[in-house]
Amino acid sequence: MFWLCLLTWFAVPPFGVIEQRTTTAPPASLAAPPPDWASWSHDLPRTSATWVWGCRIAVGEAETTPVEPLGVYLSLLGAYEVYWDGVLIARNGLPGNDRRGEQPGRLRYTFVVPPHLLTPGEHFLSAKISSFHAPPGKQFLDFDAGDSRRLARADVPQTVFYMSLLSGSLPAALLFLGLFVWVERRWEYLIFSGIALLFPILLLLEFSKFLINYTYDWHFTRLQAIVVVTLALAWLLPLFFTLLYRLRLSPRYYGGFIAATLFIAWIEPYYDAKGTIAVILALIASLVLSFKGMKRRMVGARVMALGLATVLVSFILANSVFHDNTFFLSLLGLIITVMGLLIHRFRAKNEEVLQARLQAEQLKGELLRKQIHPHFLMNSLTTAMEYMEENPRQGVVMVDALSAAFRLMLDLCDREVVTVAQEIELCQAHLATMNFVTDRAMRLETQNLDPSRPMPPGVFLTLLENAITHGRYDVARPFVSVRREPLNGSARYHVVSLLKNGTASPRIGTGTRYIEARLRQVFGEGWHLETAVSDQTWTTLLEVPEDVKHPRR
């Protein structure tokens, strides 16, 4: 406490900056502003790699003694020696006459003016600078003076705050990378993991000037790395929302977007502007994709559109501090919003999977009950016994047909998806048994079927059973016909059976509910079922996708 109180007694004497100028012609002495001071430039040199910076400072009477040293902060591209009234007080790097002879200085440098030099009156602060490792025309100079403790602590609060942002993005990146690798291969998880990983990389690159305080020759390498990471981030954003909303990726539009950002990065001279424009274009593209998601009633599309619009407006209004404030805060907010949406979807997906498993067991039992119905089984066994007494050879054929139907049923009932060929084979086996029971020659006719296409088990079988119950038998015509009509990415199946005279319009029953449950289990909501009745026929139109992404065989 004593030392803290003692430090409060020290104070920097009052001072004021009168004027700053530069010259490329080093003066003979730096003890005071040279005679040609008025001819010095107010601008930084654009072509010369050796130059002098000078600053006239007025110092007043100190209010306390002893006097605290005056802190001076300089940030520029160069190596330099600093003088106070011609007295060397600091050196950053080693200025040279050529690139080989120069030792680059730190990008940011804080030093003090000794108290004994802070006498009242006007003083001349100057620096001899060489910038052989900096590109021509890219020079800048930041200057501040005051309490040395304030200057030393100036960047600490901001740096600590932004470093704390790492705790919000790194876990998200690792979480969704793990989900992609070990749980479910959804590409939006991998893309989001990349976005969440690029955020801390960009954050570390941006604030490395505070954390590392590298030599100035690395400055443009760092800026180029920031542009590369920002471009990668901008490219991933619209790709992520395309996958999130299940939209078709247009190579022409996406390639044009990448080409546009690369062209802007090539022609734009300012590094911050390169990244700013690329991210704004990415946000606009992502906002358009979110509007498409809203049109398709995708979960979370409205929230994401609002978040993207907010981030976009904040970027446009505050692009002067793009990488320092608005960018990182807005992007972290966007990452947290997307992470919440993905976690919500993941939980909903898990609940759907659990529900689907429960439903699969229920459907399996329903399918077995439909096939091993006591009435059907009793009639089949009675018919088999009659055949065994009257015509043993036919009796053996019927028993074989009945056992084949049950064998197929037991083989397929545990599956979520079977092929059209397996489903038709099951129908043929069931129809062979029913022909013995009813003493008919009912035929199942197929047209243009693709045997390898997916179909939930028991769908065609249920329609066949409905036809047996409600249909009309005509020896000259197929009892049931199944025809496939190929569409763009899907197929429409026409299942037609003859209708008994006076049969009422079809209504939703156990069979229809079973078919809908099976279709929803396999195809989600991407199917359509429609039934139409005419004077002679009963037609069921079933439209389903031609493929299933993850069928459980």
C-alpha positions in Angstrom: 0.0 0.0 0.0 2.9 2.3 0.8 4.3 2.0 -2.7 0.9 2.5 -4.3 0.5 5.7 -2.3 4.0 6.8 -3.3 3.2 6.2 -7.0 0.2 8.5 -6.7 2.6 11.4 -5.7 4.4 11.0 -8.9 2.9 12.8 -11.9 3.9 13.5 -15.5 4.4 17.2 -16.0 1.8 19.0 -18.2 2.8 18.8 -21.8 1.3 19.3 -25.3 2.1 18.2 -28.8 2.7 21.2 -31.0 3.4 19.7 -34.4 4.6 16.5 -36.1 6.5 16.4 -39.4 8.7 14.0 -41.5 11.6 14.4 -43.9 13.6 12.1 -46.1 16.7 14.4 -45.8 18.2 13.8 -42.4 19.3 17.0 -40.7 22.8 17.6 -39.3 21.5 17.8 -35.7 18.4 16.7 -33.9 18.9 18.8 -30.8 16.2 21.2 -32.0 13.9 21.6 -35.0 16.2 22.3 -37.9 16.1 25.6 -39.8 14.3 24.0 -42.7 11.6 22.6 -40.3 8.8 24.4 -42.2 9.7 22.5 -45.3 9.3 19.1 -43.6 6.2 17.2 -44.7 3.0 16.5 -42.7 2.7 13.2 -44.7 4.6 9.9 -44.3 7.1 9.1 -47.0 5.8 6.8 -49.7 9.0 5.9 -51.6 12.1 6.4 -49.3 13.1 3.7 -46.9 15.1 6.1 -44.7 13.4 9.0 -43.1 13.2 11.1 -40.0 10.1 11.8 -37.8 10.1 14.9 -35.6 7.7 16.2 -33.0 7.7 19.5 -31.1 6.5 19.1 -27.5 5.9 21.8 -25.0 6.5 20.8 -21.3 5.1 22.8 -18.4 6.0 23.1 -14.8 5.7 19.9 -12.8 3.0 20.0 -10.1 4.8 17.3 -8.0 8.3 16.1 -7.4 9.8 13.8 -8.2 8.6 13.8 -11.8 7.3 10.6 -13.3 8.9 9.7 -16.7 6.9 10.6 -19.7 5.7 7.5 -21.6 5.9 7.5 -25.4 4.2 5.0 -27.6 5.2 4.5 -31.3 3.9 2.0 -33.8 5.3 2.1 -37.3 7.0 -0.1 -39.9 10.7 0.4 -39.3 13.7 0.2 -37.1 14.6 3.4 -35.4 16.5 5.4 -32.8 14.6 7.9 -30.7 16.2 11.2 -29.5 15.0 13.9 -27.0 16.7 17.2 -27.8 19.4 15.2 -29.6 19.9 12.8 -26.7 19.5 9.1 -27.6 16.8 7.7 -25.2 15.6 4.6 -27.0 16.3 2.2 -29.8 13.9 -0.3 -31.5 15.8 -2.7 -33.8 18.8 -1.3 -35.6 18.3 1.2 -38.5 20.5 0.5 -41.5 21.4 1.9 -44.9 20.1 -1.2 -46.7 17.9 -4.2 -46.2 20.8 -6.4 -45.1 22.2 -3.9 -42.6 18.8 -3.2 -41.0 17.6 -5.2 -38.0 13.8 -4.9 -38.0 12.2 -3.3 -34.9 9.1 -4.3 -33.0 5.8 -3.2 -34.5 4.7 -1.6 -31.2 7.2 0.1 -28.9 6.8 2.0 -25.6 9.6 3.9 -24.0 10.1 6.6 -21.4 11.7 10.0 -21.4 13.9 10.3 -18.3 12.6 12.7 -15.7 15.7 14.9 -15.7 15.1 15.7 -19.4 11.5 17.0 -18.8 12.5 20.6 -18.1 9.9 23.3 -18.7 9.8 24.7 -22.3 9.7 23.4 -25.8 11.5 20.1 -26.7 12.2 18.2 -29.8 11.3 14.4 -30.0 12.7 12.8 -33.1 13.4 9.3 -34.6 15.8 8.2 -37.3 14.0 5.4 -39.2 14.8 2.8 -41.8 12.0 0.7 -43.4 13.7 -1.6 -45.9 11.5 -4.5 -45.0 8.2 -2.6 -45.6 6.4 -2.4 -49.0 6.6 1.0 -50.5 3.7 3.3 -49.8 2.3 1.1 -46.9 3.8 3.1 -44.0 1.8 4.2 -41.0 2.6 5.8 -37.7 0.7 5.8 -34.4 2.0 8.1 -31.7 0.8 8.6 -28.1 2.4 10.1 -25.0 1.4 10.4 -21.4 1.4 8.3 -18.2 3.7 5.4 -18.8 1.6 3.1 -16.7 -1.5 4.0 -18.7 0.3 3.2 -21.9 1.6 -0.1 -20.6 -1.9 -1.2 -19.6 -3.8 0.3 -22.5 -4.3 -2.9 -24.5 -4.7 -5.3 -21.6 -8.5 -5.0 -21.0 -9.4 -5.3 -24.7 -6.9 -8.2 -25.2 -8.2 -10.2 -22.2 -11.8 -9.7 -23.3 -11.2 -10.9 -26.8 -9.1 -13.8 -25.7 -12.1 -14.9 -23.5 -14.1 -15.2 -26.7 -12.0 -18.3 -27.5 -13.9 -20.2 -24.9 -17.1 -19.8 -26.9 -15.9 -21.0 -30.3 -13.3 -23.7 -29.7 -15.7 -26.1 -27.8 -18.3 -25.6 -30.5 -15.7 -26.5 -33.2 -14.6 -29.7 -31.3 -18.1 -30.7 -30.4 -19.4 -30.7 -34.0 -16.3 -32.2 -35.4 -16.8 -35.1 -33.0 -20.5 -35.4 -34.0 -19.4 -35.6 -37.6 -16.7 -38.2 -37.0 -18.4 -40.5 -34.5 -22.1 -39.9 -34.5 -23.6 -38.8 -37.9 -21.8 -37.8 -41.1 -23.8 -34.6 -41.8 -21.7 -32.2 -43.8 -23.3 -29.1 -42.2 -21.7 -30.3 -38.9 -18.2 -30.4 -40.5 -18.7 -27.0 -42.2 -19.9 -25.4 -39.0 -16.9 -27.0 -37.2 -14.6 -25.3 -39.7 -16.3 -21.9 -39.2 -16.1 -22.2 -35.5 -12.4 -23.2 -35.8 -11.5 -20.3 -38.2 -13.0 -17.8 -35.7 -10.3 -18.4 -33.0 -7.6 -18.6 -35.6 -8.6 -15.2 -37.0 -8.9 -13.9 -33.4 -5.3 -15.0 -32.6 -4.0 -13.6 -35.8 -5.7 -10.2 -35.2 -4.5 -9.9 -31.6 -1.0 -11.4 -32.1 0.3 -7.8 -32.4 -0.6 -7.4 -28.7 0.3 -10.9 -27.6 3.6 -11.4 -29.4 4.6 -7.9 -30.5 6.4 -9.2 -33.6 9.0 -7.4 -35.6 7.5 -5.2 -38.3 8.7 -7.3 -41.2 6.1 -9.9 -40.2 3.3 -7.4 -40.3 2.1 -7.9 -43.9 2.5 -11.7 -43.6 0.1 -11.5 -40.7 -2.3 -9.2 -42.7 -2.2 -11.6 -45.7 -2.9 -14.6 -43.3 -5.9 -12.6 -41.9 -7.2 -12.1 -45.5 -6.8 -15.8 -46.3 -8.6 -16.9 -43.2 -11.4 -14.3 -43.6 -11.9 -15.4 -47.3 -12.2 -19.1 -46.1 -14.7 -18.0 -43.5 -16.7 -16.1 -46.1 -16.7 -19.1 -48.5 -17.9 -21.5 -45.8 -20.9 -19.4 -44.6 -23.1 -19.7 -47.7 -22.0 -23.3 -48.2 -23.1 -24.1 -44.6 -26.6 -22.5 -45.1 -27.0 -24.3 -48.4 -26.5 -27.6 -46.6 -28.5 -26.5 -43.5 -31.6 -25.8 -45.6 -31.2 -28.8 -47.9 -30.8 -26.6 -51.0 -29.2 -27.6 -54.2 -25.6 -26.2 -54.5 -25.2 -24.3 -57.8 -21.6 -24.6 -58.9 -22.1 -21.6 -61.2 -23.3 -19.3 -58.5 -21.0 -20.6 -55.8 -18.0 -20.4 -58.1 -19.0 -16.9 -59.2 -19.1 -15.9 -55.5 -15.6 -17.3 -54.8 -14.3 -15.6 -58.0 -15.9 -12.3 -57.0 -14.2 -12.3 -53.5 -10.9 -13.3 -55.0 -11.1 -10.5 -57.5 -12.0 -7.9 -54.9 -9.1 -9.2 -52.7 -6.8 -8.7 -55.6 -7.8 -5.2 -56.6 -8.5 -3.7 -53.2 -5.4 -2.1 -51.7 -6.5 -2.0 -48.1 -6.3 -5.3 -46.2 -9.2 -4.7 -43.8 -11.4 -3.8 -46.8 -10.6 -7.1 -48.5 -12.0 -9.1 -45.6 -14.9 -6.7 -45.0 -16.3 -6.9 -48.5 -15.9 -10.7 -48.7 -17.8 -11.2 -45.4 -20.5 -8.7 -46.4 -21.0 -10.6 -49.7 -21.1 -13.9 -47.7 -23.7 -12.5 -45.3 -25.9 -11.3 -48.2 -25.7 -14.7 -49.9 -26.5 -16.5 -46.6 -29.4 -14.1 -46.0 -30.8 -15.0 -49.4 -30.4 -18.7 -48.6 -32.2 -18.1 -45.3 -35.1 -16.5 -47.1 -35.3 -19.6 -49.3 -35.3 -21.7 -46.1 -38.2 -19.6 -44.8 -40.1 -20.2 -48.0 -39.6 -24.0 -47.5 -40.6 -23.6 -43.8 -37.3 -24.9 -42.5 -36.9 -25.0 -38.8 -34.8 -22.0 -37.6 -34.7 -20.2 -40.9 -36.6 -17.2 -39.6 -34.2 -16.8 -36.6 -31.1 -17.2 -38.8 -32.4 -14.6 -41.3 -32.9 -12.1 -38.4 -29.5 -12.8 -37.0 -27.8 -12.5 -40.4 -29.6 -9.3 -41.1 -28.5 -7.9 -37.8 -24.9 -8.8 -38.4 -24.9 -7.4 -41.9 -26.3 -4.1 -40.8 -23.7 -3.9 -38.0 -20.9 -4.6 -40.4 -22.1 -1.9 -42.8 -22.5 0.7 -40.1 -19.2 -0.1 -38.3 -16.8 -1.3 -40.9 -14.2 1.2 -39.7 -13.4 -1.1 -36.7 -14.2 -4.3 -38.6 -11.7 -6.7 -37.2 -11.4 -5.0 -33.8 -14.9 -4.9 -32.4 -18.0 -5.5 -34.6 -16.6 -8.4 -36.5 -15.7 -10.7 -33.6 -18.6 -9.9 -31.4 -21.2 -10.3 -34.2 -19.6 -13.4 -35.6 -19.4 -15.0 -32.1 -23.1 -14.2 -31.7 -23.9 -15.8 -35.0 -21.8 -18.9 -34.1 -23.7 -19.2 -30.8 -27.1 -18.9 -32.6 -26.2 -21.5 -35.2 -24.8 -23.8 -32.5 -28.1 -23.5 -30.6 -30.1 -24.3 -33.8 -27.9 -27.3 -34.6 -28.1 -28.7 -31.1 -31.9 -28.3 -31.2 -32.0 -30.1 -34.5 -29.7 -32.8 -33.2 -31.9 -33.4 -30.1 -35.0 -33.5 -32.3 -33.3 -35.9 -34.6 -32.4 -38.2 -31.7 -36.0 -38.1 -30.5 -37.1 -38.9 -34.0 -34.7 -41.9 -34.1 -36.0 -43.2 -30.8 -39.5 -42.7 -31.9 -38.7 -44.4 -35.2 -37.2 -47.4 -33.4 -40.3 -47.7 -31.2 -42.5 -47.4 -34.2 -40.4 -49.9 -36.2 -41.1 -52.5 -33.5 -44.8 -51.6 -33.5 -44.9 -51.8 -37.3 -43.0 -55.1 -37.2 -45.7 -56.5 -34.9 -48.4 -55.1 -37.1 -46.9 -56.7 -40.2 -46.7 -60.1 -38.5 -50.2 -59.8 -37.2 -51.5 -59.0 -40.6 -49.7 -62.0 -42.1 -50.3 -64.4 -39.3 -53.9 -63.5 -38.7 -55.9 -66.3 -37.0 -58.6 -66.3 -39.7 -56.1 -66.4 -42.5 -54.0 -69.0 -40.8 -57.0 -71.2 -40.0 -58.3 -71.0 -43.6 -54.8 -71.8 -45.0 -54.3 -74.8 -42.7 -57.9 -76.1 -43.4 -57.3 -75.8 -47.1 -53.9 -77.5 -46.8 -55.5 -80.4 -44.9 -58.2 -80.8 -47.6 -55.6 -80.8 -50.4 -53.5 -83.4 -48.5 -56.6 -85.7 -48.3 -57.8 -85.2 -51.9 -54.6 -84.3 -53.8 -51.5 -84.8 -51.7 -49.2 -83.4 -54.4 -51.1 -80.1 -54.5 -51.2 -80.1 -50.8 -47.4 -80.2 -50.7 -47.3 -77.3 -53.2 -49.6 -75.2 -51.0 -47.6 -76.0 -47.8 -44.4 -74.9 -49.7 -46.1 -71.7 -50.8 -47.3 -71.0 -47.3 -43.9 -71.6 -45.8 -42.2 -69.5 -48.4 -44.6 -66.6 -47.6 -43.8 -66.9 -43.9 -40.1 -67.3 -44.5 -40.0 -64.1 -46.6 -42.2 -62.3 -44.0 -39.8 -63.2 -41.1 -36.8 -62.2 -43.2 -38.2 -58.7 -44.2 -40.1 -57.7 -41.1 -36.9 -56.7 -39.2 -35.8 -54.3 -42.0 -36.7 -50.7 -42.3 -36.1 -50.7 -46.1 -36.3 -53.5 -48.6 -36.0 -53.4 -52.4 -39.0 -53.3 -54.8 -38.0 -56.8 -56.0 -38.2 -58.2 -52.4 -41.6 -56.5 -51.9 -43.0 -57.9 -55.1 -41.6 -61.4 -54.2 -43.4 -61.2 -50.9 -46.7 -60.2 -52.7 -46.3 -63.1 -55.2 -45.8 -65.6 -52.3 -48.8 -64.3 -50.5 -50.9 -64.4 -53.6 -49.9 -68.0 -54.3 -51.2 -69.0 -50.9 -54.4 -67.1 -51.4 -55.0 -68.7 -54.8 -55.1 -72.1 -53.0 -57.4 -70.7 -50.3 -59.9 -69.1 -52.7 -59.4 -71.6 -55.5 -58.7 -68.8 -58.0 -55.8 -67.9 -60.3 -55.2 -64.3 -59.3 -52.3 -62.6 -61.0 -50.0 -59.8 -60.0 -48.7 -57.8 -63.1 -45.7 -55.4 -62.9 -44.6 -52.9 -65.5 -41.4 -50.8 -65.7 -40.3 -51.6 -62.1 -36.7 -51.0 -61.0 -35.9 -54.0 -58.8 -33.2 -52.2 -56.8 -35.2 -49.2 -55.7 -36.1 -48.8 -52.0 -39.5 -49.5 -50.5 -40.7 -50.0 -46.9 -41.7 -53.7 -46.3 -45.4 -54.5 -46.5 -46.6 -51.5 -48.5 -47.5 -53.3 -51.7 -48.6 -56.3 -49.6 -51.1 -54.2 -47.7 -52.5 -52.8 -51.0 -52.7 -56.4 -52.3 -54.6 -57.5 -49.2 -57.0 -54.5 -49.6 -57.6 -55.7 -53.2 -58.3 -59.3 -52.0 -60.8 -57.9 -49.4 -62.5 -55.3 -51.6 -61.6 -56.2 -55.1 -63.3 -58.2 -57.9 -61.8 -61.2 -59.6 -61.8 -61.5 -63.3 -60.0 -64.4 -64.8 -59.3 -62.5 -68.0 -57.6 -59.6 -66.3 -54.8 -59.1 -63.8 -56.1 -59.0 -60.3 -53.6 -56.3 -59.3 -51.1 -54.3 -61.5 -48.2 -52.3 -60.3 -46.7 -49.8 -62.7 -43.8 -47.4 -62.1 -43.7 -43.9 -63.6 -40.2 -42.3 -63.3 -40.2 -38.6 -62.3 -37.4 -36.1 -61.6 -35.6 -37.7 -58.6 -38.7 -39.8 -57.6 -41.1 -42.4 -58.9 -44.8 -42.7 -58.9 -46.3 -46.2 -58.5 -49.8 -46.9 -59.9 -51.4 -49.8 -58.0 -54.6 -50.7 -59.8 -57.1 -53.4 -58.8 -60.6 -54.3 -60.0 -63.4 -52.9 -57.8 -66.5 -54.8 -56.7 -69.8 -53.3 -57.8 -71.3 -51.0 -55.2 -68.1 -50.7 -53.1 -68.0 -47.4 -51.2 -65.2 -44.9 -51.6 -62.1 -45.8 -49.7 -61.6 -44.5 -46.2 -58.6 -44.4 -43.8 -58.3 -47.7 -42.1 -55.7 -49.8 -40.4 -54.0 -50.7 -43.7 -53.7 -47.0 -44.8 -52.3 -46.0 -41.4 -49.8 -48.7 -41.6 -48.6 -47.6 -45.1 -48.4 -44.0 -44.0 -46.4 -44.9 -40.9 -44.0 -47.0 -42.9 -43.5 -44.3 -45.6 -42.9 -41.6 -42.9 -40.4 -43.8 -41.2 -38.3 -44.2 -44.3 -38.9 -41.1 -46.4 -39.8 -38.5 -43.8 -42.4 -36.2 -45.4 -41.0 -36.7 -48.9 -43.8 -38.9 -50.2 -47.4 -38.6 -51.4 -50.2 -41.2 -51.2 -53.5 -40.8 -53.0 -56.4 -43.1 -53.7 -59.0 -42.8 -56.5 -62.1 -44.9 -57.3 -63.8 -45.2 -60.6 -66.7 -47.4 -61.7 -64.4 -50.4 -62.5 -61.1 -49.9 -60.7 -59.5 -48.8 -57.4 -56.2 -46.9 -58.1 -53.6 -46.0 -55.5 -50.9 -43.5 -56.5 -47.8 -43.7 -54.4 -45.0 -41.2 -55.0 -41.7 -41.7 -53.2 -38.0 -40.7 -53.7 -35.9 -42.9 -55.8 -33.2 -43.3 -53.1 -32.8 -43.3 -49.4 -29.7 -41.7 -47.8 -29.3 -44.0 -44.9 -31.5 -47.2 -45.2 -31.1 -49.7 -42.4 -30.7 -53.0 -44.3 
